[in-house]
Amino acid sequence: MSTDPRPALRTFLARFFQNRPLGDDENIFSLGYVNSMFALELVAFVEREFSFKVASEDLEIANFRSVDALAALVARKVRGDVA
């Protein structure tokens, strides 16, 4: 992928973590702000923003727990990697 997905991911996440700086490697699930509605919105944002469908096998917390993990998922999917 030619552009880093982190800025777009940070912008989206900032809407939910408005008063708290979020490190790229920080586990967003351990912060206590995440609920099922947020998780659905996050998946929908990733699909829309980066133009790929999140497959059921990709719906692992490890893929969504931080900006870095999300960026790695986006990079894999945009490259077309299966896993």
N, CA, C and O atoms as a Maestro MAE file, in Angstrom:
{
 s_m_m2io_version
 :::
 2.0.0
}

f_m_ct {
 s_m_title
 :::
 protein
 m_atom[332] {
  # First column is atom index #
  i_m_mmod_type
  r_m_x_coord
  r_m_y_coord
  r_m_z_coord
  i_m_residue_number
  s_m_chain_name
  s_m_pdb_residue_name
  s_m_pdb_atom_name
  i_m_atomic_number
  :::
  1 25 0.849 -1.175 0.000 1 A "MET " " N  " 7
  2 3 0.000 0.000 0.000 1 A "MET " " CA " 6
  3 2 0.884 1.224 0.000 1 A "MET " " C  " 6
  4 15 1.871 1.277 0.733 1 A "MET " " O  " 8
  5 25 0.553 2.184 -0.793 2 A "SER " " N  " 7
  6 3 1.420 3.339 -0.978 2 A "SER " " CA " 6
  7 2 1.250 4.395 0.108 2 A "SER " " C  " 6
  8 15 2.174 5.176 0.338 2 A "SER " " O  " 8
  9 25 0.129 4.446 0.770 3 A "THR " " N  " 7
  10 3 -0.071 5.431 1.818 3 A "THR " " CA " 6
  11 2 -0.335 4.733 3.150 3 A "THR " " C  " 6
  12 15 -0.924 3.654 3.209 3 A "THR " " O  " 8
  13 25 0.112 5.373 4.191 4 A "ASP " " N  " 7
  14 3 -0.046 4.843 5.536 4 A "ASP " " CA " 6
  15 2 -1.501 5.019 5.989 4 A "ASP " " C  " 6
  16 15 -2.014 6.137 5.954 4 A "ASP " " O  " 8
  17 25 -2.173 3.951 6.410 5 A "PRO " " N  " 7
  18 3 -3.562 4.071 6.849 5 A "PRO " " CA " 6
  19 2 -3.712 4.677 8.242 5 A "PRO " " C  " 6
  20 15 -4.825 5.015 8.647 5 A "PRO " " O  " 8
  21 25 -2.618 4.820 8.977 6 A "ARG " " N  " 7
  22 3 -2.706 5.281 10.362 6 A "ARG " " CA " 6
  23 2 -3.386 6.640 10.545 6 A "ARG " " C  " 6
  24 15 -4.203 6.781 11.455 6 A "ARG " " O  " 8
  25 25 -3.080 7.653 9.712 7 A "PRO " " N  " 7
  26 3 -3.767 8.943 9.914 7 A "PRO " " CA " 6
  27 2 -5.297 8.832 9.839 7 A "PRO " " C  " 6
  28 15 -5.997 9.415 10.668 7 A "PRO " " O  " 8
  29 25 -5.810 8.105 8.871 8 A "ALA " " N  " 7
  30 3 -7.265 7.945 8.755 8 A "ALA " " CA " 6
  31 2 -7.820 7.170 9.946 8 A "ALA " " C  " 6
  32 15 -8.892 7.493 10.456 8 A "ALA " " O  " 8
  33 25 -7.092 6.150 10.387 9 A "LEU " " N  " 7
  34 3 -7.522 5.372 11.548 9 A "LEU " " CA " 6
  35 2 -7.520 6.240 12.807 9 A "LEU " " C  " 6
  36 15 -8.462 6.184 13.598 9 A "LEU " " O  " 8
  37 25 -6.480 7.033 12.996 10 A "ARG " " N  " 7
  38 3 -6.398 7.924 14.161 10 A "ARG " " CA " 6
  39 2 -7.549 8.928 14.171 10 A "ARG " " C  " 6
  40 15 -8.145 9.190 15.216 10 A "ARG " " O  " 8
  41 25 -7.855 9.486 13.001 11 A "THR " " N  " 7
  42 3 -8.939 10.468 12.898 11 A "THR " " CA " 6
  43 2 -10.270 9.833 13.288 11 A "THR " " C  " 6
  44 15 -11.047 10.425 14.038 11 A "THR " " O  " 8
  45 25 -10.532 8.637 12.782 12 A "PHE " " N  " 7
  46 3 -11.773 7.948 13.129 12 A "PHE " " CA " 6
  47 2 -11.827 7.668 14.623 12 A "PHE " " C  " 6
  48 15 -12.830 7.965 15.272 12 A "PHE " " O  " 8
  49 25 -10.766 7.103 15.173 13 A "LEU " " N  " 7
  50 3 -10.749 6.731 16.585 13 A "LEU " " CA " 6
  51 2 -10.833 7.951 17.499 13 A "LEU " " C  " 6
  52 15 -11.388 7.862 18.595 13 A "LEU " " O  " 8
  53 25 -10.295 9.076 17.066 14 A "ALA " " N  " 7
  54 3 -10.332 10.293 17.886 14 A "ALA " " CA " 6
  55 2 -11.756 10.733 18.190 14 A "ALA " " C  " 6
  56 15 -12.004 11.384 19.205 14 A "ALA " " O  " 8
  57 25 -12.673 10.387 17.332 15 A "ARG " " N  " 7
  58 3 -14.085 10.718 17.585 15 A "ARG " " CA " 6
  59 2 -14.592 10.027 18.839 15 A "ARG " " C  " 6
  60 15 -15.496 10.538 19.500 15 A "ARG " " O  " 8
  61 25 -14.034 8.887 19.175 16 A "PHE " " N  " 7
  62 3 -14.486 8.097 20.315 16 A "PHE " " CA " 6
  63 2 -13.606 8.299 21.548 16 A "PHE " " C  " 6
  64 15 -14.040 8.038 22.669 16 A "PHE " " O  " 8
  65 25 -12.379 8.760 21.347 17 A "PHE " " N  " 7
  66 3 -11.420 8.950 22.431 17 A "PHE " " CA " 6
  67 2 -11.031 10.431 22.487 17 A "PHE " " C  " 6
  68 15 -9.847 10.761 22.559 17 A "PHE " " O  " 8
  69 25 -12.017 11.313 22.454 18 A "GLN " " N  " 7
  70 3 -11.803 12.748 22.286 18 A "GLN " " CA " 6
  71 2 -10.871 13.373 23.306 18 A "GLN " " C  " 6
  72 15 -10.063 14.229 22.946 18 A "GLN " " O  " 8
  73 25 -10.953 12.992 24.516 19 A "ASN " " N  " 7
  74 3 -10.162 13.639 25.558 19 A "ASN " " CA " 6
  75 2 -8.956 12.822 25.982 19 A "ASN " " C  " 6
  76 15 -8.364 13.079 27.031 19 A "ASN " " O  " 8
  77 25 -8.590 11.843 25.173 20 A "ARG " " N  " 7
  78 3 -7.487 10.986 25.545 20 A "ARG " " CA " 6
  79 2 -6.596 10.716 24.340 20 A "ARG " " C  " 6
  80 15 -7.057 10.174 23.335 20 A "ARG " " O  " 8
  81 25 -5.321 11.091 24.434 21 A "PRO " " N  " 7
  82 3 -4.398 10.753 23.346 21 A "PRO " " CA " 6
  83 2 -4.263 9.232 23.265 21 A "PRO " " C  " 6
  84 15 -4.251 8.548 24.288 21 A "PRO " " O  " 8
  85 25 -4.166 8.724 22.074 22 A "LEU " " N  " 7
  86 3 -4.121 7.281 21.864 22 A "LEU " " CA " 6
  87 2 -2.851 6.928 21.110 22 A "LEU " " C  " 6
  88 15 -2.641 7.386 19.987 22 A "LEU " " O  " 8
  89 25 -2.006 6.115 21.724 23 A "GLY " " N  " 7
  90 3 -0.789 5.659 21.059 23 A "GLY " " CA " 6
  91 2 -1.115 4.610 20.010 23 A "GLY " " C  " 6
  92 15 -2.081 3.862 20.157 23 A "GLY " " O  " 8
  93 25 -0.321 4.550 18.962 24 A "ASP " " N  " 7
  94 3 -0.582 3.605 17.874 24 A "ASP " " CA " 6
  95 2 -0.538 2.148 18.325 24 A "ASP " " C  " 6
  96 15 -1.167 1.291 17.705 24 A "ASP " " O  " 8
  97 25 0.197 1.858 19.394 25 A "ASP " " N  " 7
  98 3 0.297 0.479 19.858 25 A "ASP " " CA " 6
  99 2 -0.585 0.203 21.076 25 A "ASP " " C  " 6
  100 15 -0.531 -0.888 21.643 25 A "ASP " " O  " 8
  101 25 -1.391 1.177 21.478 26 A "GLU " " N  " 7
  102 3 -2.222 1.050 22.666 26 A "GLU " " CA " 6
  103 2 -3.473 0.211 22.386 26 A "GLU " " C  " 6
  104 15 -4.152 0.406 21.378 26 A "GLU " " O  " 8
  105 25 -3.760 -0.716 23.286 27 A "ASN " " N  " 7
  106 3 -4.898 -1.614 23.145 27 A "ASN " " CA " 6
  107 2 -6.194 -0.860 23.461 27 A "ASN " " C  " 6
  108 15 -6.467 -0.546 24.620 27 A "ASN " " O  " 8
  109 25 -6.986 -0.574 22.431 28 A "ILE " " N  " 7
  110 3 -8.206 0.208 22.624 28 A "ILE " " CA " 6
  111 2 -9.260 -0.573 23.397 28 A "ILE " " C  " 6
  112 15 -10.134 0.031 24.019 28 A "ILE " " O  " 8
  113 25 -9.197 -1.895 23.373 29 A "PHE " " N  " 7
  114 3 -10.173 -2.696 24.092 29 A "PHE " " CA " 6
  115 2 -9.913 -2.684 25.595 29 A "PHE " " C  " 6
  116 15 -10.851 -2.784 26.386 29 A "PHE " " O  " 8
  117 25 -8.663 -2.563 25.990 30 A "SER " " N  " 7
  118 3 -8.344 -2.561 27.418 30 A "SER " " CA " 6
  119 2 -8.655 -1.226 28.086 30 A "SER " " C  " 6
  120 15 -8.622 -1.132 29.313 30 A "SER " " O  " 8
  121 25 -8.957 -0.194 27.303 31 A "LEU " " N  " 7
  122 3 -9.241 1.124 27.853 31 A "LEU " " CA " 6
  123 2 -10.657 1.251 28.411 31 A "LEU " " C  " 6
  124 15 -10.942 2.187 29.157 31 A "LEU " " O  " 8
  125 25 -11.537 0.330 28.062 32 A "GLY " " N  " 7
  126 3 -12.893 0.346 28.595 32 A "GLY " " CA " 6
  127 2 -13.886 1.185 27.825 32 A "GLY " " C  " 6
  128 15 -15.028 1.328 28.262 32 A "GLY " " O  " 8
  129 25 -13.493 1.746 26.695 33 A "TYR " " N  " 7
  130 3 -14.391 2.580 25.907 33 A "TYR " " CA " 6
  131 2 -15.130 1.797 24.823 33 A "TYR " " C  " 6
  132 15 -16.092 2.300 24.242 33 A "TYR " " O  " 8
  133 25 -14.698 0.603 24.555 34 A "VAL " " N  " 7
  134 3 -15.207 -0.156 23.414 34 A "VAL " " CA " 6
  135 2 -16.443 -0.956 23.820 34 A "VAL " " C  " 6
  136 15 -16.463 -1.624 24.853 34 A "VAL " " O  " 8
  137 25 -17.473 -0.866 22.974 35 A "ASN " " N  " 7
  138 3 -18.649 -1.705 23.133 35 A "ASN " " CA " 6
  139 2 -18.981 -2.320 21.776 35 A "ASN " " C  " 6
  140 15 -18.292 -2.057 20.791 35 A "ASN " " O  " 8
  141 25 -20.018 -3.126 21.721 36 A "SER " " N  " 7
  142 3 -20.332 -3.824 20.473 36 A "SER " " CA " 6
  143 2 -20.706 -2.853 19.351 36 A "SER " " C  " 6
  144 15 -20.390 -3.116 18.190 36 A "SER " " O  " 8
  145 25 -21.364 -1.747 19.666 37 A "MET " " N  " 7
  146 3 -21.726 -0.772 18.639 37 A "MET " " CA " 6
  147 2 -20.460 -0.137 18.054 37 A "MET " " C  " 6
  148 15 -20.354 0.023 16.838 37 A "MET " " O  " 8
  149 25 -19.514 0.221 18.904 38 A "PHE " " N  " 7
  150 3 -18.252 0.772 18.439 38 A "PHE " " CA " 6
  151 2 -17.538 -0.224 17.533 38 A "PHE " " C  " 6
  152 15 -17.015 0.154 16.486 38 A "PHE " " O  " 8
  153 25 -17.515 -1.489 17.930 39 A "ALA " " N  " 7
  154 3 -16.841 -2.517 17.123 39 A "ALA " " CA " 6
  155 2 -17.461 -2.605 15.736 39 A "ALA " " C  " 6
  156 15 -16.738 -2.718 14.746 39 A "ALA " " O  " 8
  157 25 -18.778 -2.555 15.647 40 A "LEU " " N  " 7
  158 3 -19.453 -2.584 14.344 40 A "LEU " " CA " 6
  159 2 -19.114 -1.343 13.517 40 A "LEU " " C  " 6
  160 15 -18.875 -1.438 12.313 40 A "LEU " " O  " 8
  161 25 -19.096 -0.193 14.164 41 A "GLU " " N  " 7
  162 3 -18.747 1.046 13.461 41 A "GLU " " CA " 6
  163 2 -17.306 1.008 12.962 41 A "GLU " " C  " 6
  164 15 -17.012 1.494 11.869 41 A "GLU " " O  " 8
  165 25 -16.419 0.438 13.751 42 A "LEU " " N  " 7
  166 3 -15.014 0.340 13.360 42 A "LEU " " CA " 6
  167 2 -14.851 -0.552 12.135 42 A "LEU " " C  " 6
  168 15 -14.129 -0.198 11.203 42 A "LEU " " O  " 8
  169 25 -15.512 -1.701 12.128 43 A "VAL " " N  " 7
  170 3 -15.448 -2.602 10.970 43 A "VAL " " CA " 6
  171 2 -16.018 -1.907 9.738 43 A "VAL " " C  " 6
  172 15 -15.421 -1.963 8.663 43 A "VAL " " O  " 8
  173 25 -17.161 -1.257 9.887 44 A "ALA " " N  " 7
  174 3 -17.785 -0.562 8.751 44 A "ALA " " CA " 6
  175 2 -16.875 0.549 8.225 44 A "ALA " " C  " 6
  176 15 -16.754 0.726 7.013 44 A "ALA " " O  " 8
  177 25 -16.239 1.294 9.124 45 A "PHE " " N  " 7
  178 3 -15.324 2.353 8.704 45 A "PHE " " CA " 6
  179 2 -14.155 1.776 7.903 45 A "PHE " " C  " 6
  180 15 -13.823 2.283 6.832 45 A "PHE " " O  " 8
  181 25 -13.545 0.733 8.415 46 A "VAL " " N  " 7
  182 3 -12.393 0.122 7.734 46 A "VAL " " CA " 6
  183 2 -12.797 -0.347 6.338 46 A "VAL " " C  " 6
  184 15 -12.076 -0.112 5.369 46 A "VAL " " O  " 8
  185 25 -13.937 -1.003 6.236 47 A "GLU " " N  " 7
  186 3 -14.400 -1.478 4.920 47 A "GLU " " CA " 6
  187 2 -14.634 -0.322 3.956 47 A "GLU " " C  " 6
  188 15 -14.229 -0.377 2.795 47 A "GLU " " O  " 8
  189 25 -15.279 0.707 4.438 48 A "ARG " " N  " 7
  190 3 -15.616 1.857 3.585 48 A "ARG " " CA " 6
  191 2 -14.368 2.670 3.223 48 A "ARG " " C  " 6
  192 15 -14.167 3.025 2.062 48 A "ARG " " O  " 8
  193 25 -13.557 2.951 4.198 49 A "GLU " " N  " 7
  194 3 -12.395 3.819 3.994 49 A "GLU " " CA " 6
  195 2 -11.334 3.184 3.106 49 A "GLU " " C  " 6
  196 15 -10.693 3.870 2.310 49 A "GLU " " O  " 8
  197 25 -11.147 1.863 3.244 50 A "PHE " " N  " 7
  198 3 -10.047 1.202 2.547 50 A "PHE " " CA " 6
  199 2 -10.520 0.253 1.444 50 A "PHE " " C  " 6
  200 15 -9.716 -0.467 0.851 50 A "PHE " " O  " 8
  201 25 -11.825 0.256 1.175 51 A "SER " " N  " 7
  202 3 -12.418 -0.448 0.030 51 A "SER " " CA " 6
  203 2 -12.117 -1.941 -0.024 51 A "SER " " C  " 6
  204 15 -11.682 -2.468 -1.049 51 A "SER " " O  " 8
  205 25 -12.355 -2.603 1.092 52 A "PHE " " N  " 7
  206 3 -12.307 -4.064 1.096 52 A "PHE " " CA " 6
  207 2 -13.308 -4.582 2.123 52 A "PHE " " C  " 6
  208 15 -13.712 -3.860 3.035 52 A "PHE " " O  " 8
  209 25 -13.691 -5.812 1.965 53 A "LYS " " N  " 7
  210 3 -14.633 -6.456 2.872 53 A "LYS " " CA " 6
  211 2 -13.846 -7.191 3.951 53 A "LYS " " C  " 6
  212 15 -12.947 -7.974 3.646 53 A "LYS " " O  " 8
  213 25 -14.181 -6.941 5.192 54 A "VAL " " N  " 7
  214 3 -13.563 -7.669 6.300 54 A "VAL " " CA " 6
  215 2 -14.210 -9.046 6.347 54 A "VAL " " C  " 6
  216 15 -15.411 -9.170 6.586 54 A "VAL " " O  " 8
  217 25 -13.412 -10.066 6.119 55 A "ALA " " N  " 7
  218 3 -13.911 -11.441 6.111 55 A "ALA " " CA " 6
  219 2 -14.114 -11.930 7.544 55 A "ALA " " C  " 6
  220 15 -13.500 -11.414 8.478 55 A "ALA " " O  " 8
  221 25 -14.969 -12.917 7.704 56 A "SER " " N  " 7
  222 3 -15.257 -13.427 9.047 56 A "SER " " CA " 6
  223 2 -13.989 -13.908 9.754 56 A "SER " " C  " 6
  224 15 -13.878 -13.775 10.973 56 A "SER " " O  " 8
  225 25 -13.033 -14.465 9.006 57 A "GLU " " N  " 7
  226 3 -11.795 -14.922 9.640 57 A "GLU " " CA " 6
  227 2 -10.915 -13.755 10.104 57 A "GLU " " C  " 6
  228 15 -9.987 -13.951 10.889 57 A "GLU " " O  " 8
  229 25 -11.203 -12.551 9.621 58 A "ASP " " N  " 7
  230 3 -10.457 -11.366 10.046 58 A "ASP " " CA " 6
  231 2 -11.045 -10.725 11.303 58 A "ASP " " C  " 6
  232 15 -10.431 -9.828 11.881 58 A "ASP " " O  " 8
  233 25 -12.209 -11.169 11.725 59 A "LEU " " N  " 7
  234 3 -12.886 -10.570 12.872 59 A "LEU " " CA " 6
  235 2 -12.324 -11.101 14.190 59 A "LEU " " C  " 6
  236 15 -13.049 -11.648 15.021 59 A "LEU " " O  " 8
  237 25 -11.041 -10.928 14.353 60 A "GLU " " N  " 7
  238 3 -10.332 -11.300 15.574 60 A "GLU " " CA " 6
  239 2 -9.968 -10.011 16.300 60 A "GLU " " C  " 6
  240 15 -9.578 -9.030 15.667 60 A "GLU " " O  " 8
  241 25 -10.091 -10.009 17.602 61 A "ILE " " N  " 7
  242 3 -9.744 -8.815 18.370 61 A "ILE " " CA " 6
  243 2 -8.317 -8.384 18.067 61 A "ILE " " C  " 6
  244 15 -8.034 -7.187 18.025 61 A "ILE " " O  " 8
  245 25 -7.424 -9.324 17.859 62 A "ALA " " N  " 7
  246 3 -6.020 -8.995 17.587 62 A "ALA " " CA " 6
  247 2 -5.871 -8.075 16.374 62 A "ALA " " C  " 6
  248 15 -4.944 -7.267 16.334 62 A "ALA " " O  " 8
  249 25 -6.757 -8.179 15.394 63 A "ASN " " N  " 7
  250 3 -6.695 -7.337 14.194 63 A "ASN " " CA " 6
  251 2 -7.205 -5.919 14.426 63 A "ASN " " C  " 6
  252 15 -6.953 -5.031 13.612 63 A "ASN " " O  " 8
  253 25 -7.915 -5.701 15.521 64 A "PHE " " N  " 7
  254 3 -8.583 -4.424 15.756 64 A "PHE " " CA " 6
  255 2 -8.158 -3.747 17.054 64 A "PHE " " C  " 6
  256 15 -8.684 -2.687 17.391 64 A "PHE " " O  " 8
  257 25 -7.229 -4.331 17.781 65 A "ARG " " N  " 7
  258 3 -6.936 -3.838 19.125 65 A "ARG " " CA " 6
  259 2 -6.122 -2.561 19.191 65 A "ARG " " C  " 6
  260 15 -6.080 -1.923 20.242 65 A "ARG " " O  " 8
  261 25 -5.481 -2.169 18.114 66 A "SER " " N  " 7
  262 3 -4.677 -0.938 18.132 66 A "SER " " CA " 6
  263 2 -4.599 -0.356 16.718 66 A "SER " " C  " 6
  264 15 -4.953 -1.007 15.735 66 A "SER " " O  " 8
  265 25 -4.134 0.865 16.652 67 A "VAL " " N  " 7
  266 3 -3.929 1.499 15.347 67 A "VAL " " CA " 6
  267 2 -2.937 0.673 14.537 67 A "VAL " " C  " 6
  268 15 -3.142 0.444 13.345 67 A "VAL " " O  " 8
  269 25 -1.864 0.226 15.181 68 A "ASP " " N  " 7
  270 3 -0.865 -0.580 14.471 68 A "ASP " " CA " 6
  271 2 -1.464 -1.892 13.947 68 A "ASP " " C  " 6
  272 15 -1.188 -2.289 12.815 68 A "ASP " " O  " 8
  273 25 -2.278 -2.563 14.765 69 A "ALA " " N  " 7
  274 3 -2.903 -3.815 14.329 69 A "ALA " " CA " 6
  275 2 -3.862 -3.573 13.172 69 A "ALA " " C  " 6
  276 15 -3.902 -4.354 12.221 69 A "ALA " " O  " 8
  277 25 -4.626 -2.502 13.249 70 A "LEU " " N  " 7
  278 3 -5.537 -2.155 12.161 70 A "LEU " " CA " 6
  279 2 -4.773 -1.826 10.885 70 A "LEU " " C  " 6
  280 15 -5.166 -2.241 9.795 70 A "LEU " " O  " 8
  281 25 -3.686 -1.082 11.022 71 A "ALA " " N  " 7
  282 3 -2.871 -0.735 9.853 71 A "ALA " " CA " 6
  283 2 -2.310 -1.991 9.200 71 A "ALA " " C  " 6
  284 15 -2.251 -2.076 7.973 71 A "ALA " " O  " 8
  285 25 -1.898 -2.964 10.001 72 A "ALA " " N  " 7
  286 3 -1.379 -4.223 9.458 72 A "ALA " " CA " 6
  287 2 -2.484 -4.988 8.732 72 A "ALA " " C  " 6
  288 15 -2.247 -5.551 7.663 72 A "ALA " " O  " 8
  289 25 -3.687 -5.014 9.302 73 A "LEU " " N  " 7
  290 3 -4.821 -5.670 8.643 73 A "LEU " " CA " 6
  291 2 -5.111 -5.000 7.303 73 A "LEU " " C  " 6
  292 15 -5.269 -5.680 6.289 73 A "LEU " " O  " 8
  293 25 -5.179 -3.685 7.296 74 A "VAL " " N  " 7
  294 3 -5.447 -2.946 6.062 74 A "VAL " " CA " 6
  295 2 -4.372 -3.253 5.018 74 A "VAL " " C  " 6
  296 15 -4.692 -3.509 3.857 74 A "VAL " " O  " 8
  297 25 -3.122 -3.228 5.417 75 A "ALA " " N  " 7
  298 3 -2.026 -3.498 4.480 75 A "ALA " " CA " 6
  299 2 -2.151 -4.895 3.884 75 A "ALA " " C  " 6
  300 15 -1.980 -5.074 2.678 75 A "ALA " " O  " 8
  301 25 -2.448 -5.883 4.719 76 A "ARG " " N  " 7
  302 3 -2.615 -7.267 4.217 76 A "ARG " " CA " 6
  303 2 -3.764 -7.362 3.231 76 A "ARG " " C  " 6
  304 15 -3.629 -7.963 2.165 76 A "ARG " " O  " 8
  305 25 -4.889 -6.773 3.587 77 A "LYS " " N  " 7
  306 3 -6.084 -6.889 2.743 77 A "LYS " " CA " 6
  307 2 -5.918 -6.127 1.431 77 A "LYS " " C  " 6
  308 15 -6.343 -6.604 0.378 77 A "LYS " " O  " 8
  309 25 -5.306 -4.956 1.489 78 A "VAL " " N  " 7
  310 3 -5.104 -4.173 0.264 78 A "VAL " " CA " 6
  311 2 -4.132 -4.884 -0.668 78 A "VAL " " C  " 6
  312 15 -4.284 -4.843 -1.889 78 A "VAL " " O  " 8
  313 25 -3.123 -5.540 -0.077 79 A "ARG " " N  " 7
  314 3 -2.185 -6.325 -0.891 79 A "ARG " " CA " 6
  315 2 -2.859 -7.577 -1.467 79 A "ARG " " C  " 6
  316 15 -2.399 -8.138 -2.461 79 A "ARG " " O  " 8
  317 25 -3.955 -8.005 -0.830 80 A "GLY " " N  " 7
  318 3 -4.650 -9.196 -1.298 80 A "GLY " " CA " 6
  319 2 -4.231 -10.462 -0.600 80 A "GLY " " C  " 6
  320 15 -4.543 -11.558 -1.068 80 A "GLY " " O  " 8
  321 25 -3.523 -10.338 0.520 81 A "ASP " " N  " 7
  322 3 -3.140 -11.528 1.276 81 A "ASP " " CA " 6
  323 2 -4.396 -12.190 1.827 81 A "ASP " " C  " 6
  324 15 -5.321 -11.509 2.270 81 A "ASP " " O  " 8
  325 25 -4.425 -13.502 1.799 82 A "VAL " " N  " 7
  326 3 -5.582 -14.248 2.267 82 A "VAL " " CA " 6
  327 2 -5.653 -14.211 3.782 82 A "VAL " " C  " 6
  328 15 -6.729 -13.998 4.340 82 A "VAL " " O  " 8
  329 25 -4.543 -14.410 4.455 83 A "ALA " " N  " 7
  330 3 -4.575 -14.455 5.918 83 A "ALA " " CA " 6
  331 2 -3.883 -13.272 6.522 83 A "ALA " " C  " 6
  332 15 -3.818 -13.153 7.746 83 A "ALA " " O  " 8
  :::
 }
 m_bond[331] {
  # First column is bond index #
  i_m_from
  i_m_to
  i_m_order
  :::
  1 1 2 1
  2 2 3 1
  3 3 4 2
  4 3 5 1
  5 5 6 1
  6 6 7 1
  7 7 8 2
  8 7 9 1
  9 9 10 1
  10 10 11 1
  11 11 12 2
  12 11 13 1
  13 13 14 1
  14 14 15 1
  15 15 16 2
  16 15 17 1
  17 17 18 1
  18 18 19 1
  19 19 20 2
  20 19 21 1
  21 21 22 1
  22 22 23 1
  23 23 24 2
  24 23 25 1
  25 25 26 1
  26 26 27 1
  27 27 28 2
  28 27 29 1
  29 29 30 1
  30 30 31 1
  31 31 32 2
  32 31 33 1
  33 33 34 1
  34 34 35 1
  35 35 36 2
  36 35 37 1
  37 37 38 1
  38 38 39 1
  39 39 40 2
  40 39 41 1
  41 41 42 1
  42 42 43 1
  43 43 44 2
  44 43 45 1
  45 45 46 1
  46 46 47 1
  47 47 48 2
  48 47 49 1
  49 49 50 1
  50 50 51 1
  51 51 52 2
  52 51 53 1
  53 53 54 1
  54 54 55 1
  55 55 56 2
  56 55 57 1
  57 57 58 1
  58 58 59 1
  59 59 60 2
  60 59 61 1
  61 61 62 1
  62 62 63 1
  63 63 64 2
  64 63 65 1
  65 65 66 1
  66 66 67 1
  67 67 68 2
  68 67 69 1
  69 69 70 1
  70 70 71 1
  71 71 72 2
  72 71 73 1
  73 73 74 1
  74 74 75 1
  75 75 76 2
  76 75 77 1
  77 77 78 1
  78 78 79 1
  79 79 80 2
  80 79 81 1
  81 81 82 1
  82 82 83 1
  83 83 84 2
  84 83 85 1
  85 85 86 1
  86 86 87 1
  87 87 88 2
  88 87 89 1
  89 89 90 1
  90 90 91 1
  91 91 92 2
  92 91 93 1
  93 93 94 1
  94 94 95 1
  95 95 96 2
  96 95 97 1
  97 97 98 1
  98 98 99 1
  99 99 100 2
  100 99 101 1
  101 101 102 1
  102 102 103 1
  103 103 104 2
  104 103 105 1
  105 105 106 1
  106 106 107 1
  107 107 108 2
  108 107 109 1
  109 109 110 1
  110 110 111 1
  111 111 112 2
  112 111 113 1
  113 113 114 1
  114 114 115 1
  115 115 116 2
  116 115 117 1
  117 117 118 1
  118 118 119 1
  119 119 120 2
  120 119 121 1
  121 121 122 1
  122 122 123 1
  123 123 124 2
  124 123 125 1
  125 125 126 1
  126 126 127 1
  127 127 128 2
  128 127 129 1
  129 129 130 1
  130 130 131 1
  131 131 132 2
  132 131 133 1
  133 133 134 1
  134 134 135 1
  135 135 136 2
  136 135 137 1
  137 137 138 1
  138 138 139 1
  139 139 140 2
  140 139 141 1
  141 141 142 1
  142 142 143 1
  143 143 144 2
  144 143 145 1
  145 145 146 1
  146 146 147 1
  147 147 148 2
  148 147 149 1
  149 149 150 1
  150 150 151 1
  151 151 152 2
  152 151 153 1
  153 153 154 1
  154 154 155 1
  155 155 156 2
  156 155 157 1
  157 157 158 1
  158 158 159 1
  159 159 160 2
  160 159 161 1
  161 161 162 1
  162 162 163 1
  163 163 164 2
  164 163 165 1
  165 165 166 1
  166 166 167 1
  167 167 168 2
  168 167 169 1
  169 169 170 1
  170 170 171 1
  171 171 172 2
  172 171 173 1
  173 173 174 1
  174 174 175 1
  175 175 176 2
  176 175 177 1
  177 177 178 1
  178 178 179 1
  179 179 180 2
  180 179 181 1
  181 181 182 1
  182 182 183 1
  183 183 184 2
  184 183 185 1
  185 185 186 1
  186 186 187 1
  187 187 188 2
  188 187 189 1
  189 189 190 1
  190 190 191 1
  191 191 192 2
  192 191 193 1
  193 193 194 1
  194 194 195 1
  195 195 196 2
  196 195 197 1
  197 197 198 1
  198 198 199 1
  199 199 200 2
  200 199 201 1
  201 201 202 1
  202 202 203 1
  203 203 204 2
  204 203 205 1
  205 205 206 1
  206 206 207 1
  207 207 208 2
  208 207 209 1
  209 209 210 1
  210 210 211 1
  211 211 212 2
  212 211 213 1
  213 213 214 1
  214 214 215 1
  215 215 216 2
  216 215 217 1
  217 217 218 1
  218 218 219 1
  219 219 220 2
  220 219 221 1
  221 221 222 1
  222 222 223 1
  223 223 224 2
  224 223 225 1
  225 225 226 1
  226 226 227 1
  227 227 228 2
  228 227 229 1
  229 229 230 1
  230 230 231 1
  231 231 232 2
  232 231 233 1
  233 233 234 1
  234 234 235 1
  235 235 236 2
  236 235 237 1
  237 237 238 1
  238 238 239 1
  239 239 240 2
  240 239 241 1
  241 241 242 1
  242 242 243 1
  243 243 244 2
  244 243 245 1
  245 245 246 1
  246 246 247 1
  247 247 248 2
  248 247 249 1
  249 249 250 1
  250 250 251 1
  251 251 252 2
  252 251 253 1
  253 253 254 1
  254 254 255 1
  255 255 256 2
  256 255 257 1
  257 257 258 1
  258 258 259 1
  259 259 260 2
  260 259 261 1
  261 261 262 1
  262 262 263 1
  263 263 264 2
  264 263 265 1
  265 265 266 1
  266 266 267 1
  267 267 268 2
  268 267 269 1
  269 269 270 1
  270 270 271 1
  271 271 272 2
  272 271 273 1
  273 273 274 1
  274 274 275 1
  275 275 276 2
  276 275 277 1
  277 277 278 1
  278 278 279 1
  279 279 280 2
  280 279 281 1
  281 281 282 1
  282 282 283 1
  283 283 284 2
  284 283 285 1
  285 285 286 1
  286 286 287 1
  287 287 288 2
  288 287 289 1
  289 289 290 1
  290 290 291 1
  291 291 292 2
  292 291 293 1
  293 293 294 1
  294 294 295 1
  295 295 296 2
  296 295 297 1
  297 297 298 1
  298 298 299 1
  299 299 300 2
  300 299 301 1
  301 301 302 1
  302 302 303 1
  303 303 304 2
  304 303 305 1
  305 305 306 1
  306 306 307 1
  307 307 308 2
  308 307 309 1
  309 309 310 1
  310 310 311 1
  311 311 312 2
  312 311 313 1
  313 313 314 1
  314 314 315 1
  315 315 316 2
  316 315 317 1
  317 317 318 1
  318 318 319 1
  319 319 320 2
  320 319 321 1
  321 321 322 1
  322 322 323 1
  323 323 324 2
  324 323 325 1
  325 325 326 1
  326 326 327 1
  327 327 328 2
  328 327 329 1
  329 329 330 1
  330 330 331 1
  331 331 332 2
  :::
 }
}
